[in-house]
């Protein structure tokens, strides 16, 4: 997944949770300790939020980080599958 696609997904998911919680981008920015202009940059795809900011947003909404940035789901799915393999199969995969 390229950065543009990832940023579009992140912005779409943040917008969803903002709308679901009947708040504004500014209110979210204030709540997680970033400037409203930085939040605007994320929402308009001018920059991408750091992993720490994504975690703060997830914590604020009481959701998983992967609910905002779906690339975390891909990592978790691979780890989950890997952990279900027998040790000799894990060695082959590794």
N, CA, C and O atoms as a GROMACS GRO file, in nm:
protein
  376
    1UNK      N    1   0.085  -0.118   0.000
    1UNK     CA    2   0.000   0.000   0.000
    1UNK      C    3   0.090   0.124   0.000
    1UNK      O    4   0.183   0.135   0.080
    2UNK      N    5   0.062   0.217  -0.090
    2UNK     CA    6   0.144   0.339  -0.095
    2UNK      C    7   0.096   0.441   0.008
    2UNK      O    8  -0.012   0.428   0.065
    3UNK      N    9   0.179   0.543   0.032
    3UNK     CA   10   0.148   0.642   0.136
    3UNK      C   11   0.020   0.719   0.108
    3UNK      O   12  -0.055   0.750   0.200
    4UNK      N   13  -0.006   0.750  -0.018
    4UNK     CA   14  -0.128   0.826  -0.052
    4UNK      C   15  -0.252   0.745  -0.015
    4UNK      O   16  -0.344   0.799   0.047
    5UNK      N   17  -0.254   0.619  -0.052
    5UNK     CA   18  -0.368   0.533  -0.020
    5UNK      C   19  -0.384   0.520   0.131
    5UNK      O   20  -0.494   0.527   0.184
    6UNK      N   21  -0.271   0.499   0.199
    6UNK     CA   22  -0.274   0.486   0.346
    6UNK      C   23  -0.330   0.613   0.409
    6UNK      O   24  -0.414   0.605   0.499
    7UNK      N   25  -0.285   0.730   0.364
    7UNK     CA   26  -0.333   0.856   0.420
    7UNK      C   27  -0.482   0.876   0.393
    7UNK      O   28  -0.553   0.930   0.478
    8UNK      N   29  -0.529   0.835   0.276
    8UNK     CA   30  -0.672   0.846   0.244
    8UNK      C   31  -0.754   0.760   0.340
    8UNK      O   32  -0.859   0.803   0.387
    9UNK      N   33  -0.707   0.639   0.367
    9UNK     CA   34  -0.778   0.549   0.459
    9UNK      C   35  -0.780   0.607   0.599
    9UNK      O   36  -0.883   0.606   0.667
   10UNK      N   37  -0.665   0.657   0.643
   10UNK     CA   38  -0.657   0.716   0.778
   10UNK      C   39  -0.754   0.834   0.790
   10UNK      O   40  -0.828   0.843   0.887
   11UNK      N   41  -0.752   0.924   0.692
   11UNK     CA   42  -0.840   1.042   0.696
   11UNK      C   43  -0.986   1.000   0.696
   11UNK      O   44  -1.067   1.055   0.770
   12UNK      N   45  -1.021   0.903   0.612
   12UNK     CA   46  -1.160   0.855   0.606
   12UNK      C   47  -1.203   0.797   0.740
   12UNK      O   48  -1.315   0.822   0.786
   13UNK      N   49  -1.115   0.721   0.803
   13UNK     CA   50  -1.150   0.659   0.931
   13UNK      C   51  -1.160   0.762   1.042
   13UNK      O   52  -1.249   0.752   1.127
   14UNK      N   53  -1.071   0.860   1.044
   14UNK     CA   54  -1.080   0.966   1.144
   14UNK      C   55  -1.211   1.043   1.126
   14UNK      O   56  -1.281   1.071   1.223
   15UNK      N   57  -1.245   1.076   1.002
   15UNK     CA   58  -1.371   1.148   0.975
   15UNK      C   59  -1.490   1.068   1.026
   15UNK      O   60  -1.584   1.124   1.082
   16UNK      N   61  -1.485   0.937   1.006
   16UNK     CA   62  -1.594   0.851   1.052
   16UNK      C   63  -1.613   0.863   1.203
   16UNK      O   64  -1.725   0.882   1.251
   17UNK      N   65  -1.504   0.852   1.278
   17UNK     CA   66  -1.515   0.858   1.424
   17UNK      C   67  -1.549   0.997   1.475
   17UNK      O   68  -1.618   1.011   1.576
   18UNK      N   69  -1.503   1.101   1.406
   18UNK     CA   70  -1.541   1.238   1.442
   18UNK      C   71  -1.692   1.255   1.425
   18UNK      O   72  -1.760   1.307   1.514
   19UNK      N   73  -1.743   1.210   1.312
   19UNK     CA   74  -1.887   1.222   1.284
   19UNK      C   75  -1.968   1.138   1.382
   19UNK      O   76  -2.069   1.184   1.435
   20UNK      N   77  -1.923   1.015   1.405
   20UNK     CA   78  -1.993   0.925   1.496
   20UNK      C   79  -2.003   0.983   1.637
   20UNK      O   80  -2.101   0.960   1.708
   21UNK      N   81  -1.902   1.059   1.676
   21UNK     CA   82  -1.899   1.118   1.810
   21UNK      C   83  -1.947   1.263   1.813
   21UNK      O   84  -1.935   1.331   1.915
   22UNK      N   85  -2.003   1.308   1.701
   22UNK     CA   86  -2.063   1.442   1.691
   22UNK      C   87  -1.969   1.551   1.744
   22UNK      O   88  -2.003   1.628   1.833
   23UNK      N   89  -1.849   1.552   1.686
   23UNK     CA   90  -1.751   1.652   1.726
   23UNK      C   91  -1.686   1.711   1.602
   23UNK      O   92  -1.714   1.669   1.490
   24UNK      N   93  -1.600   1.808   1.623
   24UNK     CA   94  -1.529   1.872   1.512
   24UNK      C   95  -1.383   1.826   1.510
   24UNK      O   96  -1.332   1.769   1.606
   25UNK      N   97  -1.319   1.852   1.398
   25UNK     CA   98  -1.176   1.823   1.389
   25UNK      C   99  -1.099   1.902   1.494
   25UNK      O  100  -1.005   1.851   1.556
   26UNK      N  101  -1.139   2.026   1.515
   26UNK     CA  102  -1.072   2.111   1.615
   26UNK      C  103  -1.086   2.051   1.754
   26UNK      O  104  -0.990   2.050   1.831
   27UNK      N  105  -1.204   2.003   1.787
   27UNK     CA  106  -1.224   1.943   1.919
   27UNK      C  107  -1.135   1.820   1.938
   27UNK      O  108  -1.077   1.799   2.045
   28UNK      N  109  -1.124   1.739   1.834
   28UNK     CA  110  -1.037   1.622   1.841
   28UNK      C  111  -0.891   1.666   1.856
   28UNK      O  112  -0.818   1.612   1.940
   29UNK      N  113  -0.849   1.763   1.776
   29UNK     CA  114  -0.712   1.812   1.782
   29UNK      C  115  -0.680   1.862   1.924
   29UNK      O  116  -0.576   1.828   1.980
   30UNK      N  117  -0.769   1.942   1.981
   30UNK     CA  118  -0.749   1.993   2.116
   30UNK      C  119  -0.741   1.879   2.217
   30UNK      O  120  -0.659   1.882   2.309
   31UNK      N  121  -0.827   1.779   2.202
   31UNK     CA  122  -0.833   1.667   2.296
   31UNK      C  123  -0.706   1.583   2.296
   31UNK      O  124  -0.667   1.530   2.400
   32UNK      N  125  -0.641   1.571   2.180
   32UNK     CA  126  -0.521   1.486   2.174
   32UNK      C  127  -0.392   1.567   2.176
   32UNK      O  128  -0.283   1.511   2.172
   33UNK      N  129  -0.405   1.700   2.183
   33UNK     CA  130  -0.288   1.784   2.202
   33UNK      C  131  -0.210   1.819   2.076
   33UNK      O  132  -0.088   1.834   2.080
   34UNK      N  133  -0.281   1.832   1.963
   34UNK     CA  134  -0.216   1.880   1.841
   34UNK      C  135  -0.290   2.004   1.794
   34UNK      O  136  -0.401   2.031   1.838
   35UNK      N  137  -0.227   2.080   1.706
   35UNK     CA  138  -0.292   2.202   1.658
   35UNK      C  139  -0.402   2.166   1.556
   35UNK      O  140  -0.392   2.066   1.486
   36UNK      N  141  -0.504   2.250   1.550
   36UNK     CA  142  -0.610   2.228   1.450
   36UNK      C  143  -0.555   2.227   1.307
   36UNK      O  144  -0.606   2.155   1.222
   37UNK      N  145  -0.451   2.307   1.281
   37UNK     CA  146  -0.396   2.310   1.145
   37UNK      C  147  -0.326   2.178   1.111
   37UNK      O  148  -0.328   2.134   0.996
   38UNK      N  149  -0.264   2.115   1.211
   38UNK     CA  150  -0.202   1.984   1.189
   38UNK      C  151  -0.309   1.881   1.158
   38UNK      O  152  -0.293   1.799   1.067
   39UNK      N  153  -0.418   1.884   1.233
   39UNK     CA  154  -0.530   1.792   1.207
   39UNK      C  155  -0.584   1.816   1.067
   39UNK      O  156  -0.614   1.720   0.995
   40UNK      N  157  -0.597   1.941   1.028
   40UNK     CA  158  -0.644   1.974   0.893
   40UNK      C  159  -0.550   1.917   0.787
   40UNK      O  160  -0.594   1.868   0.684
   41UNK      N  161  -0.420   1.925   0.812
   41UNK     CA  162  -0.322   1.868   0.719
   41UNK      C  163  -0.343   1.718   0.703
   41UNK      O  164  -0.334   1.666   0.592
   42UNK      N  165  -0.371   1.648   0.812
   42UNK     CA  166  -0.397   1.504   0.803
   42UNK      C  167  -0.523   1.477   0.721
   42UNK      O  168  -0.526   1.389   0.636
   43UNK      N  169  -0.626   1.554   0.749
   43UNK     CA  170  -0.755   1.530   0.685
   43UNK      C  171  -0.754   1.565   0.537
   43UNK      O  172  -0.830   1.509   0.458
   44UNK      N  173  -0.668   1.659   0.499
   44UNK     CA  174  -0.659   1.701   0.359
   44UNK      C  175  -0.539   1.640   0.287
   44UNK      O  176  -0.500   1.685   0.179
   45UNK      N  177  -0.481   1.536   0.349
   45UNK     CA  178  -0.374   1.455   0.289
   45UNK      C  179  -0.246   1.532   0.260
   45UNK      O  180  -0.169   1.495   0.172
   46UNK      N  181  -0.224   1.640   0.334
   46UNK     CA  182  -0.100   1.717   0.317
   46UNK      C  183   0.014   1.659   0.398
   46UNK      O  184   0.131   1.683   0.367
   47UNK      N  185  -0.018   1.583   0.502
   47UNK     CA  186   0.083   1.514   0.581
   47UNK      C  187   0.019   1.391   0.645
   47UNK      O  188  -0.103   1.378   0.648
   48UNK      N  189   0.103   1.303   0.695
   48UNK     CA  190   0.048   1.183   0.758
   48UNK      C  191   0.078   1.183   0.907
   48UNK      O  192   0.186   1.225   0.949
   49UNK      N  193  -0.017   1.137   0.987
   49UNK     CA  194   0.004   1.136   1.132
   49UNK      C  195   0.107   1.032   1.172
   49UNK      O  196   0.117   0.925   1.111
   50UNK      N  197   0.183   1.064   1.275
   50UNK     CA  198   0.281   0.968   1.328
   50UNK      C  199   0.208   0.853   1.396
   50UNK      O  200   0.087   0.860   1.420
   51UNK      N  201   0.282   0.748   1.425
   51UNK     CA  202   0.223   0.633   1.495
   51UNK      C  203   0.171   0.675   1.631
   51UNK      O  204   0.069   0.625   1.678
   52UNK      N  205   0.242   0.768   1.695
   52UNK     CA  206   0.199   0.817   1.826
   52UNK      C  207   0.067   0.893   1.819
   52UNK      O  208  -0.018   0.877   1.907
   53UNK      N  209   0.050   0.974   1.717
   53UNK     CA  210  -0.075   1.049   1.700
   53UNK      C  211  -0.190   0.953   1.670
   53UNK      O  212  -0.300   0.969   1.723
   54UNK      N  213  -0.164   0.854   1.588
   54UNK     CA  214  -0.268   0.754   1.559
   54UNK      C  215  -0.309   0.684   1.688
   54UNK      O  216  -0.428   0.659   1.711
   55UNK      N  217  -0.211   0.652   1.773
   55UNK     CA  218  -0.243   0.588   1.901
   55UNK      C  219  -0.325   0.681   1.990
   55UNK      O  220  -0.419   0.636   2.056
   56UNK      N  221  -0.291   0.809   1.993
   56UNK     CA  222  -0.368   0.905   2.074
   56UNK      C  223  -0.512   0.914   2.026
   56UNK      O  224  -0.604   0.921   2.107
   57UNK      N  225  -0.531   0.915   1.895
   57UNK     CA  226  -0.667   0.920   1.840
   57UNK      C  227  -0.743   0.794   1.878
   57UNK      O  228  -0.858   0.800   1.921
   58UNK      N  229  -0.679   0.680   1.862
   58UNK     CA  230  -0.743   0.553   1.898
   58UNK      C  231  -0.779   0.551   2.047
   58UNK      O  232  -0.889   0.511   2.084
   59UNK      N  233  -0.686   0.593   2.132
   59UNK     CA  234  -0.712   0.597   2.276
   59UNK      C  235  -0.829   0.690   2.308
   59UNK      O  236  -0.914   0.657   2.390
   60UNK      N  237  -0.832   0.805   2.243
   60UNK     CA  238  -0.940   0.901   2.268
   60UNK      C  239  -1.076   0.841   2.236
   60UNK      O  240  -1.172   0.857   2.312
   61UNK      N  241  -1.085   0.770   2.123
   61UNK     CA  242  -1.214   0.712   2.082
   61UNK      C  243  -1.239   0.574   2.144
   61UNK      O  244  -1.347   0.519   2.128
   62UNK      N  245  -1.141   0.520   2.214
   62UNK     CA  246  -1.158   0.388   2.276
   62UNK      C  247  -1.161   0.276   2.174
   62UNK      O  248  -1.237   0.180   2.189
   63UNK      N  249  -1.078   0.288   2.071
   63UNK     CA  250  -1.074   0.190   1.964
   63UNK      C  251  -0.930   0.141   1.947
   63UNK      O  252  -0.838   0.190   2.012
   64UNK      N  253  -0.913   0.044   1.859
   64UNK     CA  254  -0.779  -0.005   1.828
   64UNK      C  255  -0.712   0.087   1.727
   64UNK      O  256  -0.778   0.151   1.646
   65UNK      N  257  -0.580   0.091   1.733
   65UNK     CA  258  -0.504   0.170   1.636
   65UNK      C  259  -0.534   0.122   1.494
   65UNK      O  260  -0.536   0.202   1.400
   66UNK      N  261  -0.557  -0.006   1.477
   66UNK     CA  262  -0.587  -0.063   1.345
   66UNK      C  263  -0.724  -0.018   1.292
   66UNK      O  264  -0.751  -0.033   1.173
   67UNK      N  265  -0.810   0.036   1.378
   67UNK     CA  266  -0.937   0.091   1.331
   67UNK      C  267  -0.916   0.224   1.260
   67UNK      O  268  -1.001   0.267   1.182
   68UNK      N  269  -0.804   0.290   1.286
   68UNK     CA  270  -0.768   0.414   1.218
   68UNK      C  271  -0.676   0.384   1.100
   68UNK      O  272  -0.702   0.428   0.988
   69UNK      N  273  -0.570   0.311   1.126
   69UNK     CA  274  -0.471   0.279   1.023
   69UNK      C  275  -0.473   0.128   0.999
   69UNK      O  276  -0.421   0.051   1.079
   70UNK      N  277  -0.533   0.088   0.889
   70UNK     CA  278  -0.554  -0.055   0.862
   70UNK      C  279  -0.425  -0.131   0.837
   70UNK      O  280  -0.427  -0.254   0.834
   71UNK      N  281  -0.313  -0.062   0.818
   71UNK     CA  282  -0.187  -0.136   0.799
   71UNK      C  283  -0.150  -0.212   0.926
   71UNK      O  284  -0.076  -0.310   0.919
   72UNK      N  285  -0.200  -0.171   1.042
   72UNK     CA  286  -0.175  -0.245   1.165
   72UNK      C  287  -0.249  -0.378   1.164
   72UNK      O  288  -0.201  -0.475   1.223
   73UNK      N  289  -0.364  -0.385   1.099
   73UNK     CA  290  -0.437  -0.511   1.088
   73UNK      C  291  -0.356  -0.612   1.010
   73UNK      O  292  -0.350  -0.730   1.046
   74UNK      N  293  -0.292  -0.567   0.902
   74UNK     CA  294  -0.211  -0.658   0.821
   74UNK      C  295  -0.100  -0.718   0.904
   74UNK      O  296  -0.074  -0.838   0.896
   75UNK      N  297  -0.034  -0.638   0.984
   75UNK     CA  298   0.074  -0.687   1.069
   75UNK      C  299   0.019  -0.785   1.172
   75UNK      O  300   0.076  -0.892   1.193
   76UNK      N  301  -0.092  -0.749   1.236
   76UNK     CA  302  -0.150  -0.835   1.338
   76UNK      C  303  -0.198  -0.967   1.280
   76UNK      O  304  -0.183  -1.070   1.345
   77UNK      N  305  -0.255  -0.966   1.160
   77UNK     CA  306  -0.301  -1.090   1.099
   77UNK      C  307  -0.184  -1.183   1.072
   77UNK      O  308  -0.194  -1.303   1.097
   78UNK      N  309  -0.075  -1.131   1.023
   78UNK     CA  310   0.043  -1.213   0.995
   78UNK      C  311   0.099  -1.270   1.125
   78UNK      O  312   0.134  -1.388   1.131
   79UNK      N  313   0.108  -1.189   1.228
   79UNK     CA  314   0.159  -1.235   1.356
   79UNK      C  315   0.069  -1.343   1.414
   79UNK      O  316   0.117  -1.443   1.468
   80UNK      N  317  -0.061  -1.323   1.404
   80UNK     CA  318  -0.157  -1.421   1.456
   80UNK      C  319  -0.141  -1.554   1.385
   80UNK      O  320  -0.138  -1.659   1.449
   81UNK      N  321  -0.132  -1.551   1.254
   81UNK     CA  322  -0.116  -1.674   1.176
   81UNK      C  323   0.016  -1.741   1.211
   81UNK      O  324   0.021  -1.863   1.231
   82UNK      N  325   0.124  -1.663   1.217
   82UNK     CA  326   0.256  -1.717   1.250
   82UNK      C  327   0.254  -1.788   1.385
   82UNK      O  328   0.312  -1.895   1.400
   83UNK      N  329   0.188  -1.727   1.483
   83UNK     CA  330   0.187  -1.784   1.618
   83UNK      C  331   0.109  -1.915   1.624
   83UNK      O  332   0.126  -1.992   1.719
   84UNK      N  333   0.024  -1.942   1.526
   84UNK     CA  334  -0.053  -2.066   1.525
   84UNK      C  335   0.024  -2.182   1.462
   84UNK      O  336  -0.020  -2.297   1.470
   85UNK      N  337   0.137  -2.153   1.400
   85UNK     CA  338   0.217  -2.258   1.336
   85UNK      C  339   0.298  -2.335   1.440
   85UNK      O  340   0.331  -2.282   1.546
   86UNK      N  341   0.329  -2.459   1.408
   86UNK     CA  342   0.417  -2.537   1.494
   86UNK      C  343   0.558  -2.477   1.484
   86UNK      O  344   0.589  -2.410   1.385
   87UNK      N  345   0.643  -2.500   1.585
   87UNK     CA  346   0.777  -2.439   1.583
   87UNK      C  347   0.857  -2.470   1.457
   87UNK      O  348   0.928  -2.382   1.406
   88UNK      N  349   0.848  -2.592   1.405
   88UNK     CA  350   0.924  -2.622   1.284
   88UNK      C  351   0.871  -2.547   1.163
   88UNK      O  352   0.949  -2.508   1.076
   89UNK      N  353   0.741  -2.525   1.156
   89UNK     CA  354   0.683  -2.446   1.046
   89UNK      C  355   0.719  -2.297   1.064
   89UNK      O  356   0.745  -2.227   0.966
   90UNK      N  357   0.721  -2.250   1.189
   90UNK     CA  358   0.763  -2.112   1.215
   90UNK      C  359   0.905  -2.088   1.165
   90UNK      O  360   0.935  -1.983   1.109
   91UNK      N  361   0.992  -2.188   1.187
   91UNK     CA  362   1.131  -2.177   1.143
   91UNK      C  363   1.139  -2.163   0.991
   91UNK      O  364   1.219  -2.085   0.940
   92UNK      N  365   1.057  -2.238   0.920
   92UNK     CA  366   1.054  -2.230   0.773
   92UNK      C  367   1.008  -2.092   0.729
   92UNK      O  368   1.067  -2.032   0.638
   93UNK      N  369   0.904  -2.040   0.793
   93UNK     CA  370   0.852  -1.909   0.757
   93UNK      C  371   0.953  -1.800   0.789
   93UNK      O  372   0.972  -1.706   0.712
   94UNK      N  373   1.018  -1.816   0.903
   94UNK     CA  374   1.115  -1.714   0.945
   94UNK      C  375   1.233  -1.712   0.850
   94UNK      O  376   1.326  -1.634   0.868
   0.00000   0.00000   0.00000
